[in-house]
């Protein structure tokens, strides 16, 4: 019976999996943002831009990464609210049943 309520193919399981997926995406994007070189406010000399093809990755587009970060956070929050409501409905059903 527990698997029927909380298994991976149930609403609860899918929402929990969605939270895990969004958390992993959030961590990956945050690492990309943290690893990007960005001149700090007040720096007189910005960091040197890579020239030519030295085999390194192109510099991270911080604006796009921040948009991804915000989008991922919104999806995470929405999924968390849905899971919270689903659990509240389950609690209500258990109390009334």
Beta strands, then each sheet from edge to edge (+ up, - down):
end
